[in-house]
């Protein structure tokens, strides 16, 4: 049966082994010497927290209903990974990214082409490798009535000097194709749903403005429809293609959020509380998150790396201990 019509929900996770010497050598060979046009691309973006086992254990224990797990890699794989698992699909970059964009060291290029993964279901959930399930989830946490579940909350772009402004470029795209007042008028209960709780105040404050000037960024696994990617590529192929031509993140890029925003603006989503998960970063934030993981306060979390972490080894060990407490048993995705 065609995976795009059988009603299943797939997971997609993109992973990179930043310690792989062959990958590091290739990355250095292609890197611009002056860094011109580059976005955030420091060591913190690639260093390994050795938490992937817990991602797979979480998928097995907390989402046994998942269809296929598409494991996206440039080619390297963990030595302990059971590649023969019937639900696991190893996807190398050359399997789905057009050859003219390869090799790539930009997550933007990888993410903008997810819809090209062979056999990908129409409904899928995309995870960065720092996003984890930490309590049981249901299909209806991600899709209801065939639509992605999400929290569409208006919030101005947070202007910080982090070297990448993809979200602003995403907003240019959305405002070219959608009129904010018309969008909200067509689906008022999706934008002003009580499940958003106190965050409704953010949307209400932004209502007078005629254009979309930002959305609250959840940094959590995101539910997508494959056809959304097809629509955006059809409407904005030049912008997406230019991004994919950049081997590293670039200030001119759009990113996968343009797909999420497109789903918002087209009304192609169902409201979901933002309290389903949380993201923490920095040393204090991640240590705090470790306790929340152990208490299973949230269904999903994002452990966002940061170059400001002074005691990387200590924070890493604390997070590993927290995950080991809630997911102590090896999964069938692990060998031996």
LINCOR-V279915 format. One record per pair of residues at least 12 apart in sequence whose C-alpha atoms are under 10 Angstrom apart, sorted by sequence separation. I is the first residue (numbers start at 1). J is the second residue. If there is no record, write none. Layout:
# LINCOR-V279915
i=I j=J
i=I j=J
This chain:
# LINCOR-V279915
i=71 j=83
i=97 j=109
i=114 j=126
i=156 j=168
i=191 j=203
i=192 j=204
i=203 j=215
i=241 j=253
i=242 j=254
i=243 j=255
i=289 j=301
i=56 j=69
i=77 j=90
i=97 j=110
i=191 j=204
i=202 j=215
i=203 j=216
i=239 j=252
i=240 j=253
i=241 j=254
i=289 j=302
i=290 j=303
i=96 j=110
i=97 j=111
i=157 j=171
i=202 j=216
i=239 j=253
i=240 j=254
i=278 j=292
i=289 j=303
i=75 j=90
i=97 j=112
i=98 j=113
i=111 j=126
i=239 j=254
i=240 j=255
i=69 j=85
i=75 j=91
i=76 j=92
i=93 j=109
i=97 j=113
i=240 j=256
i=286 j=302
i=287 j=303
i=303 j=319
i=69 j=86
i=70 j=87
i=71 j=88
i=72 j=89
i=73 j=90
i=74 j=91
i=75 j=92
i=93 j=110
i=96 j=113
i=97 j=114
i=111 j=128
i=125 j=142
i=199 j=216
i=286 j=303
i=68 j=86
i=69 j=87
i=70 j=88
i=71 j=89
i=72 j=90
i=73 j=91
i=74 j=92
i=75 j=93
i=96 j=114
i=97 j=115
i=98 j=116
i=124 j=142
i=125 j=143
i=240 j=258
i=285 j=303
i=286 j=304
i=67 j=86
i=68 j=87
i=69 j=88
i=70 j=89
i=71 j=90
i=72 j=91
i=73 j=92
i=74 j=93
i=75 j=94
i=96 j=115
i=97 j=116
i=123 j=142
i=124 j=143
i=278 j=297
i=285 j=304
i=286 j=305
i=67 j=87
i=68 j=88
i=69 j=89
i=70 j=90
i=71 j=91
i=72 j=92
i=73 j=93
i=74 j=94
i=93 j=113
i=96 j=116
i=97 j=117
i=123 j=143
i=277 j=297
i=278 j=298
i=286 j=306
i=66 j=87
i=67 j=88
i=68 j=89
i=69 j=90
i=70 j=91
i=71 j=92
i=72 j=93
i=73 j=94
i=74 j=95
i=95 j=116
i=96 j=117
i=107 j=128
i=276 j=297
i=277 j=298
i=278 j=299
i=279 j=300
i=280 j=301
i=281 j=302
i=282 j=303
i=24 j=46
i=69 j=91
i=70 j=92
i=73 j=95
i=95 j=117
i=96 j=118
i=275 j=297
i=276 j=298
i=277 j=299
i=278 j=300
i=279 j=301
i=280 j=302
i=281 j=303
i=282 j=304
i=283 j=305
i=72 j=95
i=95 j=118
i=123 j=146
i=125 j=148
i=184 j=207
i=275 j=298
i=276 j=299
i=277 j=300
i=278 j=301
i=279 j=302
i=280 j=303
i=281 j=304
i=282 j=305
i=283 j=306
i=286 j=309
i=72 j=96
i=93 j=117
i=122 j=146
i=123 j=147
i=124 j=148
i=275 j=299
i=276 j=300
i=277 j=301
i=278 j=302
i=279 j=303
i=280 j=304
i=281 j=305
i=282 j=306
i=283 j=307
i=285 j=309
i=18 j=43
i=53 j=78
i=56 j=81
i=92 j=117
i=123 j=148
i=275 j=300
i=276 j=301
i=277 j=302
i=278 j=303
i=279 j=304
i=280 j=305
i=281 j=306
i=282 j=307
i=283 j=308
i=284 j=309
i=290 j=315
i=294 j=319
i=18 j=44
i=52 j=78
i=91 j=117
i=181 j=207
i=232 j=258
i=233 j=259
i=281 j=307
i=282 j=308
i=283 j=309
i=290 j=316
i=293 j=319
i=296 j=322
i=18 j=45
i=19 j=46
i=53 j=80
i=60 j=87
i=91 j=118
i=180 j=207
i=181 j=208
i=229 j=256
i=232 j=259
i=281 j=308
i=282 j=309
i=283 j=310
i=287 j=314
i=291 j=318
i=294 j=321
i=295 j=322
i=296 j=323
i=18 j=46
i=19 j=47
i=53 j=81
i=74 j=102
i=89 j=117
i=181 j=209
i=182 j=210
i=231 j=259
i=281 j=309
i=282 j=310
i=283 j=311
i=287 j=315
i=290 j=318
i=291 j=319
i=293 j=321
i=294 j=322
i=16 j=45
i=17 j=46
i=18 j=47
i=19 j=48
i=52 j=81
i=74 j=103
i=89 j=118
i=180 j=209
i=181 j=210
i=229 j=258
i=230 j=259
i=283 j=312
i=286 j=315
i=287 j=316
i=289 j=318
i=290 j=319
i=293 j=322
i=294 j=323
i=16 j=46
i=17 j=47
i=18 j=48
i=74 j=104
i=89 j=119
i=180 j=210
i=181 j=211
i=228 j=258
i=229 j=259
i=232 j=262
i=282 j=312
i=285 j=315
i=286 j=316
i=288 j=318
i=289 j=319
i=290 j=320
i=292 j=322
i=293 j=323
i=294 j=324
i=295 j=325
i=296 j=326
i=15 j=46
i=16 j=47
i=17 j=48
i=74 j=105
i=89 j=120
i=179 j=210
i=180 j=211
i=181 j=212
i=228 j=259
i=229 j=260
i=231 j=262
i=283 j=314
i=284 j=315
i=287 j=318
i=288 j=319
i=290 j=321
i=291 j=322
i=294 j=325
i=295 j=326
i=16 j=48
i=179 j=211
i=180 j=212
i=228 j=260
i=283 j=315
i=286 j=318
i=287 j=319
i=290 j=322
i=291 j=323
i=293 j=325
i=294 j=326
i=15 j=48
i=17 j=50
i=178 j=211
i=179 j=212
i=180 j=213
i=226 j=259
i=229 j=262
i=282 j=315
i=283 j=316
i=286 j=319
i=289 j=322
i=290 j=323
i=293 j=326
i=294 j=327
i=178 j=212
i=222 j=256
i=225 j=259
i=228 j=262
i=229 j=263
i=175 j=210
i=176 j=211
i=222 j=257
i=224 j=259
i=225 j=260
i=228 j=263
i=287 j=322
i=74 j=110
i=175 j=211
i=224 j=260
i=15 j=52
i=73 j=110
i=153 j=190
i=154 j=191
i=174 j=211
i=175 j=212
i=223 j=260
i=72 j=110
i=152 j=190
i=153 j=191
i=174 j=212
i=175 j=213
i=222 j=260
i=225 j=263
i=228 j=266
i=72 j=111
i=151 j=190
i=152 j=191
i=153 j=192
i=172 j=211
i=174 j=213
i=224 j=263
i=150 j=190
i=151 j=191
i=152 j=192
i=153 j=193
i=171 j=211
i=172 j=212
i=217 j=257
i=223 j=263
i=228 j=268
i=152 j=193
i=171 j=212
i=172 j=213
i=13 j=55
i=72 j=114
i=151 j=193
i=171 j=213
i=215 j=257
i=153 j=196
i=171 j=214
i=225 j=268
i=70 j=114
i=151 j=195
i=152 j=196
i=155 j=199
i=170 j=214
i=171 j=215
i=224 j=268
i=225 j=269
i=72 j=117
i=151 j=196
i=154 j=199
i=168 j=213
i=215 j=260
i=224 j=269
i=153 j=199
i=154 j=200
i=155 j=201
i=156 j=202
i=167 j=213
i=168 j=214
i=215 j=261
i=223 j=269
i=70 j=117
i=152 j=199
i=153 j=200
i=154 j=201
i=155 j=202
i=156 j=203
i=167 j=214
i=214 j=261
i=11 j=59
i=70 j=118
i=151 j=199
i=152 j=200
i=153 j=201
i=154 j=202
i=155 j=203
i=167 j=215
i=70 j=119
i=153 j=202
i=154 j=203
i=155 j=204
i=212 j=261
i=215 j=264
i=70 j=120
i=153 j=203
i=154 j=204
i=155 j=205
i=156 j=206
i=167 j=217
i=23 j=74
i=68 j=119
i=69 j=120
i=152 j=203
i=153 j=204
i=154 j=205
i=155 j=206
i=11 j=63
i=23 j=75
i=68 j=120
i=154 j=206
i=23 j=76
i=67 j=120
i=68 j=121
i=153 j=206
i=154 j=207
i=212 j=265
i=22 j=76
i=67 j=121
i=70 j=124
i=220 j=274
i=10 j=65
i=11 j=66
i=69 j=124
i=157 j=212
i=9 j=65
i=10 j=66
i=11 j=67
i=12 j=68
i=13 j=69
i=14 j=70
i=15 j=71
i=16 j=72
i=17 j=73
i=20 j=76
i=68 j=124
i=69 j=125
i=70 j=126
i=156 j=212
i=157 j=213
i=158 j=214
i=218 j=274
i=220 j=276
i=221 j=277
i=8 j=65
i=9 j=66
i=10 j=67
i=11 j=68
i=12 j=69
i=13 j=70
i=14 j=71
i=15 j=72
i=16 j=73
i=17 j=74
i=20 j=77
i=67 j=124
i=155 j=212
i=156 j=213
i=157 j=214
i=158 j=215
i=218 j=275
i=220 j=277
i=8 j=66
i=9 j=67
i=10 j=68
i=11 j=69
i=12 j=70
i=13 j=71
i=14 j=72
i=15 j=73
i=16 j=74
i=17 j=75
i=66 j=124
i=108 j=166
i=154 j=212
i=155 j=213
i=156 j=214
i=157 j=215
i=158 j=216
i=174 j=232
i=177 j=235
i=216 j=274
i=219 j=277
i=220 j=278
i=8 j=67
i=9 j=68
i=10 j=69
i=11 j=70
i=12 j=71
i=13 j=72
i=14 j=73
i=15 j=74
i=16 j=75
i=17 j=76
i=66 j=125
i=154 j=213
i=155 j=214
i=156 j=215
i=157 j=216
i=158 j=217
i=173 j=232
i=177 j=236
i=218 j=277
i=219 j=278
i=220 j=279
i=7 j=67
i=8 j=68
i=9 j=69
i=10 j=70
i=11 j=71
i=12 j=72
i=13 j=73
i=14 j=74
i=15 j=75
i=16 j=76
i=17 j=77
i=154 j=214
i=155 j=215
i=156 j=216
i=157 j=217
i=176 j=236
i=218 j=278
i=219 j=279
i=6 j=67
i=15 j=76
i=16 j=77
i=17 j=78
i=153 j=214
i=154 j=215
i=155 j=216
i=218 j=279
i=219 j=280
i=15 j=77
i=16 j=78
i=153 j=215
i=154 j=216
i=155 j=217
i=173 j=235
i=152 j=215
i=153 j=216
i=154 j=217
i=173 j=236
i=3 j=67
i=41 j=105
i=151 j=215
i=152 j=216
i=153 j=217
i=3 j=68
i=41 j=106
i=151 j=216
i=152 j=217
i=153 j=218
i=151 j=217
i=152 j=218
i=173 j=239
i=39 j=106
i=151 j=218
i=150 j=218
i=170 j=239
i=63 j=133
i=169 j=239
i=62 j=133
i=150 j=221
i=55 j=127
i=61 j=133
i=62 j=134
i=63 j=135
i=64 j=136
i=65 j=137
i=66 j=138
i=150 j=222
i=30 j=103
i=59 j=132
i=60 j=133
i=61 j=134
i=62 j=135
i=63 j=136
i=64 j=137
i=65 j=138
i=66 j=139
i=149 j=222
i=150 j=223
i=191 j=264
i=30 j=104
i=31 j=105
i=55 j=129
i=58 j=132
i=59 j=133
i=61 j=135
i=62 j=136
i=63 j=137
i=64 j=138
i=65 j=139
i=148 j=222
i=149 j=223
i=150 j=224
i=190 j=264
i=199 j=273
i=30 j=105
i=55 j=130
i=57 j=132
i=58 j=133
i=59 j=134
i=61 j=136
i=62 j=137
i=63 j=138
i=64 j=139
i=148 j=223
i=149 j=224
i=196 j=271
i=199 j=274
i=27 j=103
i=55 j=131
i=56 j=132
i=57 j=133
i=58 j=134
i=59 j=135
i=61 j=137
i=62 j=138
i=63 j=139
i=147 j=223
i=148 j=224
i=191 j=267
i=195 j=271
i=196 j=272
i=197 j=273
i=10 j=87
i=11 j=88
i=12 j=89
i=14 j=91
i=26 j=103
i=27 j=104
i=52 j=129
i=55 j=132
i=56 j=133
i=57 j=134
i=58 j=135
i=59 j=136
i=147 j=224
i=148 j=225
i=166 j=243
i=187 j=264
i=190 j=267
i=193 j=270
i=194 j=271
i=195 j=272
i=196 j=273
i=197 j=274
i=13 j=91
i=14 j=92
i=26 j=104
i=27 j=105
i=51 j=129
i=52 j=130
i=54 j=132
i=55 j=133
i=58 j=136
i=59 j=137
i=147 j=225
i=187 j=265
i=190 j=268
i=193 j=271
i=194 j=272
i=195 j=273
i=196 j=274
i=197 j=275
i=12 j=91
i=26 j=105
i=51 j=130
i=52 j=131
i=54 j=133
i=55 j=134
i=58 j=137
i=142 j=221
i=146 j=225
i=186 j=265
i=187 j=266
i=188 j=267
i=190 j=269
i=191 j=270
i=192 j=271
i=193 j=272
i=194 j=273
i=195 j=274
i=196 j=275
i=221 j=300
i=49 j=129
i=51 j=131
i=52 j=132
i=54 j=134
i=142 j=222
i=143 j=223
i=184 j=264
i=186 j=266
i=187 j=267
i=190 j=270
i=191 j=271
i=193 j=273
i=195 j=275
i=220 j=300
i=221 j=301
i=48 j=129
i=49 j=130
i=51 j=132
i=142 j=223
i=143 j=224
i=173 j=254
i=183 j=264
i=184 j=265
i=186 j=267
i=187 j=268
i=189 j=270
i=190 j=271
i=220 j=301
i=221 j=302
i=23 j=105
i=48 j=130
i=141 j=223
i=142 j=224
i=143 j=225
i=169 j=251
i=172 j=254
i=183 j=265
i=184 j=266
i=189 j=271
i=190 j=272
i=219 j=301
i=220 j=302
i=166 j=249
i=168 j=251
i=169 j=252
i=170 j=253
i=171 j=254
i=182 j=265
i=183 j=266
i=184 j=267
i=219 j=302
i=220 j=303
i=166 j=250
i=167 j=251
i=168 j=252
i=169 j=253
i=170 j=254
i=174 j=258
i=178 j=262
i=183 j=267
i=218 j=302
i=219 j=303
i=164 j=249
i=165 j=250
i=166 j=251
i=168 j=253
i=169 j=254
i=170 j=255
i=173 j=258
i=174 j=259
i=177 j=262
i=180 j=265
i=219 j=304
i=163 j=249
i=164 j=250
i=165 j=251
i=166 j=252
i=167 j=253
i=168 j=254
i=169 j=255
i=170 j=256
i=171 j=257
i=172 j=258
i=179 j=265
i=133 j=220
i=163 j=250
i=164 j=251
i=165 j=252
i=166 j=253
i=167 j=254
i=168 j=255
i=170 j=257
i=171 j=258
i=174 j=261
i=175 j=262
i=178 j=265
i=131 j=219
i=132 j=220
i=133 j=221
i=163 j=251
i=164 j=252
i=165 j=253
i=166 j=254
i=167 j=255
i=170 j=258
i=173 j=261
i=174 j=262
i=177 j=265
i=178 j=266
i=16 j=105
i=130 j=219
i=131 j=220
i=132 j=221
i=164 j=253
i=165 j=254
i=166 j=255
i=167 j=256
i=169 j=258
i=170 j=259
i=173 j=262
i=177 j=266
i=130 j=220
i=131 j=221
i=164 j=254
i=165 j=255
i=166 j=256
i=167 j=257
i=168 j=258
i=170 j=260
i=171 j=261
i=174 j=264
i=175 j=265
i=128 j=219
i=130 j=221
i=166 j=257
i=167 j=258
i=170 j=261
i=171 j=262
i=174 j=265
i=15 j=107
i=127 j=219
i=128 j=220
i=129 j=221
i=166 j=258
i=170 j=262
i=174 j=266
i=14 j=107
i=127 j=220
i=128 j=221
i=126 j=220
i=127 j=221
i=128 j=222
i=167 j=261
i=126 j=221
i=127 j=222
i=14 j=110
i=125 j=221
i=126 j=222
i=127 j=223
i=14 j=111
i=125 j=222
i=126 j=223
i=13 j=111
i=124 j=222
i=125 j=223
i=126 j=224
i=12 j=111
i=124 j=223
i=125 j=224
i=14 j=114
i=123 j=223
i=124 j=224
i=125 j=225
i=123 j=224
i=124 j=225
i=12 j=114
i=122 j=224
i=123 j=225
i=124 j=226
i=121 j=224
i=122 j=225
i=123 j=226
i=121 j=225
i=122 j=226
i=123 j=227
i=12 j=117
i=121 j=226
i=122 j=227
i=120 j=226
i=122 j=228
i=12 j=120
i=152 j=260
i=10 j=119
i=11 j=120
i=115 j=224
i=152 j=261
i=10 j=120
i=11 j=121
i=115 j=225
i=116 j=226
i=150 j=260
i=9 j=120
i=10 j=121
i=115 j=226
i=152 j=263
i=153 j=264
i=8 j=120
i=9 j=121
i=10 j=122
i=11 j=123
i=12 j=124
i=13 j=125
i=14 j=126
i=15 j=127
i=114 j=226
i=115 j=227
i=148 j=260
i=152 j=264
i=8 j=121
i=9 j=122
i=10 j=123
i=11 j=124
i=12 j=125
i=13 j=126
i=14 j=127
i=15 j=128
i=16 j=129
i=115 j=228
i=116 j=229
i=150 j=263
i=151 j=264
i=152 j=265
i=7 j=121
i=8 j=122
i=9 j=123
i=10 j=124
i=11 j=125
i=12 j=126
i=13 j=127
i=14 j=128
i=15 j=129
i=115 j=229
i=116 j=230
i=150 j=264
i=3 j=118
i=4 j=119
i=6 j=121
i=7 j=122
i=8 j=123
i=9 j=124
i=10 j=125
i=11 j=126
i=12 j=127
i=13 j=128
i=14 j=129
i=15 j=130
i=114 j=229
i=115 j=230
i=148 j=263
i=152 j=267
i=3 j=119
i=4 j=120
i=5 j=121
i=6 j=122
i=7 j=123
i=8 j=124
i=9 j=125
i=10 j=126
i=11 j=127
i=12 j=128
i=13 j=129
i=14 j=130
i=113 j=229
i=147 j=263
i=148 j=264
i=2 j=119
i=3 j=120
i=4 j=121
i=5 j=122
i=6 j=123
i=12 j=129
i=13 j=130
i=112 j=229
i=113 j=230
i=152 j=269
i=2 j=120
i=3 j=121
i=4 j=122
i=5 j=123
i=13 j=131
i=111 j=229
i=150 j=268
i=151 j=269
i=152 j=270
i=153 j=271
i=2 j=121
i=3 j=122
i=4 j=123
i=149 j=268
i=150 j=269
i=151 j=270
i=152 j=271
i=2 j=122
i=3 j=123
i=4 j=124
i=112 j=232
i=113 j=233
i=147 j=267
i=148 j=268
i=149 j=269
i=150 j=270
i=151 j=271
i=152 j=272
i=112 j=233
i=147 j=268
i=148 j=269
i=149 j=270
i=150 j=271
i=151 j=272
i=152 j=273
i=153 j=274
i=40 j=162
i=41 j=163
i=146 j=268
i=147 j=269
i=148 j=270
i=149 j=271
i=150 j=272
i=151 j=273
i=152 j=274
i=39 j=162
i=40 j=163
i=41 j=164
i=146 j=269
i=147 j=270
i=148 j=271
i=149 j=272
i=150 j=273
i=151 j=274
i=39 j=163
i=40 j=164
i=145 j=269
i=146 j=270
i=147 j=271
i=148 j=272
i=149 j=273
i=150 j=274
i=151 j=275
i=38 j=163
i=39 j=164
i=144 j=269
i=145 j=270
i=37 j=163
i=38 j=164
i=39 j=165
i=143 j=269
i=144 j=270
i=37 j=164
i=39 j=166
i=113 j=240
i=142 j=269
i=143 j=270
i=144 j=271
i=112 j=240
i=113 j=241
i=142 j=270
i=143 j=271
i=144 j=272
i=112 j=241
i=141 j=270
i=143 j=272
i=9 j=139
i=126 j=256
i=140 j=270
i=142 j=272
i=8 j=139
i=109 j=240
i=112 j=243
i=113 j=244
i=141 j=272
i=108 j=240
i=109 j=241
i=112 j=244
i=140 j=272
i=141 j=273
i=9 j=142
i=109 j=242
i=111 j=244
i=9 j=143
i=109 j=243
i=110 j=244
i=108 j=243
i=109 j=244
i=141 j=276
i=108 j=244
i=109 j=245
i=106 j=243
i=107 j=244
i=109 j=246
i=106 j=244
i=108 j=246
i=109 j=247
i=7 j=146
i=106 j=245
i=108 j=247
i=109 j=248
i=137 j=276
i=101 j=241
i=104 j=244
i=106 j=246
i=107 j=247
i=108 j=248
i=109 j=249
i=100 j=241
i=101 j=242
i=104 j=245
i=105 j=246
i=106 j=247
i=107 j=248
i=108 j=249
i=101 j=243
i=102 j=244
i=103 j=245
i=104 j=246
i=105 j=247
i=106 j=248
i=107 j=249
i=108 j=250
i=112 j=254
i=114 j=256
i=101 j=244
i=102 j=245
i=103 j=246
i=104 j=247
i=105 j=248
i=106 j=249
i=112 j=255
i=113 j=256
i=134 j=277
i=100 j=244
i=101 j=245
i=102 j=246
i=103 j=247
i=104 j=248
i=105 j=249
i=106 j=250
i=109 j=253
i=111 j=255
i=112 j=256
i=133 j=277
i=100 j=245
i=101 j=246
i=102 j=247
i=103 j=248
i=104 j=249
i=108 j=253
i=109 j=254
i=110 j=255
i=111 j=256
i=112 j=257
i=132 j=277
i=98 j=244
i=101 j=247
i=108 j=254
i=109 j=255
i=110 j=256
i=111 j=257
i=112 j=258
i=131 j=277
i=97 j=244
i=108 j=255
i=109 j=256
i=112 j=259
i=131 j=278
i=107 j=255
i=108 j=256
i=111 j=259
i=131 j=279
i=106 j=255
i=107 j=256
i=108 j=257
i=130 j=279
i=134 j=292
i=135 j=293
i=141 j=299
i=134 j=293
i=133 j=293
i=134 j=294
i=135 j=295
i=136 j=296
i=132 j=293
i=134 j=295
i=135 j=296
i=138 j=299
i=134 j=296
i=135 j=297
i=136 j=298
i=137 j=299
i=133 j=296
i=134 j=297
i=135 j=298
i=136 j=299
i=137 j=300
i=134 j=298
i=135 j=299
i=136 j=300
i=133 j=298
i=134 j=299
i=135 j=300
i=133 j=299
i=134 j=300
i=135 j=301
i=132 j=299
i=133 j=300
i=134 j=301
i=132 j=300
i=133 j=301
i=131 j=300
i=132 j=301
i=133 j=302
i=131 j=301
i=132 j=302
i=130 j=301
i=131 j=302
i=132 j=303
i=130 j=302
i=131 j=303
i=129 j=302
i=130 j=303
i=131 j=304
i=128 j=302
i=129 j=303
i=130 j=304
i=127 j=302
i=128 j=303
i=129 j=304
i=130 j=305
i=128 j=304
i=134 j=323
i=132 j=323
i=135 j=326
i=134 j=326
i=134 j=327
i=41 j=248
i=13 j=221
i=38 j=246
i=40 j=248
i=41 j=249
i=12 j=221
i=37 j=246
i=38 j=247
i=39 j=248
i=40 j=249
i=41 j=250
i=11 j=221
i=12 j=222
i=38 j=248
i=39 j=249
i=40 j=250
i=11 j=222
i=37 j=248
i=38 j=249
i=39 j=250
i=40 j=251
i=11 j=223
i=37 j=249
i=38 j=250
i=39 j=251
i=10 j=223
i=35 j=248
i=37 j=250
i=38 j=251
i=39 j=252
i=9 j=223
i=36 j=250
i=37 j=251
i=38 j=252
i=39 j=253
i=9 j=224
i=32 j=247
i=35 j=250
i=36 j=251
i=37 j=252
i=38 j=253
i=9 j=225
i=31 j=247
i=32 j=248
i=37 j=253
i=30 j=247
i=31 j=248
i=30 j=248
i=27 j=247
i=27 j=248
i=4 j=226
i=62 j=299
i=58 j=300
i=88 j=333
i=86 j=332
i=87 j=333
i=85 j=332
i=86 j=333
i=84 j=332
i=85 j=333
i=82 j=331
i=84 j=333
i=85 j=334
i=82 j=332
i=83 j=333
i=85 j=335
i=81 j=332
i=82 j=333
i=83 j=334
i=84 j=335
i=81 j=333
i=82 j=334
i=83 j=335
i=80 j=333
i=81 j=334
i=82 j=335
i=49 j=303
i=80 j=334
i=81 j=335
i=82 j=336
i=79 j=334
i=80 j=335
i=81 j=336
i=49 j=305
i=78 j=334
i=79 j=335
i=80 j=336
i=48 j=305
i=47 j=305
i=45 j=304
i=46 j=305
i=44 j=304
i=45 j=305
i=44 j=305
i=45 j=306
i=43 j=305
i=44 j=306
i=45 j=307
i=43 j=306
i=44 j=307
i=49 j=312
i=42 j=306
i=43 j=307
i=44 j=308
i=49 j=313
i=42 j=307
i=44 j=309
i=51 j=316
i=58 j=323
i=62 j=327
i=49 j=315
i=50 j=316
i=54 j=320
i=57 j=323
i=61 j=327
i=49 j=316
i=50 j=317
i=53 j=320
i=57 j=324
i=44 j=312
i=48 j=316
i=49 j=317
i=51 j=319
i=55 j=323
i=58 j=326
i=61 j=329
i=50 j=319
i=51 j=320
i=54 j=323
i=57 j=326
i=58 j=327
i=49 j=319
i=50 j=320
i=53 j=323
i=54 j=324
i=57 j=327
i=60 j=330
i=61 j=331
i=49 j=320
i=53 j=324
i=56 j=327
i=57 j=328
i=60 j=331
i=51 j=323
i=54 j=326
i=55 j=327
i=57 j=329
i=59 j=331
i=60 j=332
i=51 j=324
i=54 j=327
i=57 j=330
i=58 j=331
i=60 j=333
i=53 j=327
i=54 j=328
i=56 j=330
i=57 j=331
i=59 j=333
i=54 j=329
i=56 j=331
i=57 j=332
i=54 j=330
i=55 j=331
i=56 j=332
i=57 j=333
i=53 j=330
i=54 j=331
i=56 j=333
i=57 j=334
i=53 j=331
i=56 j=334
i=53 j=333
i=53 j=334
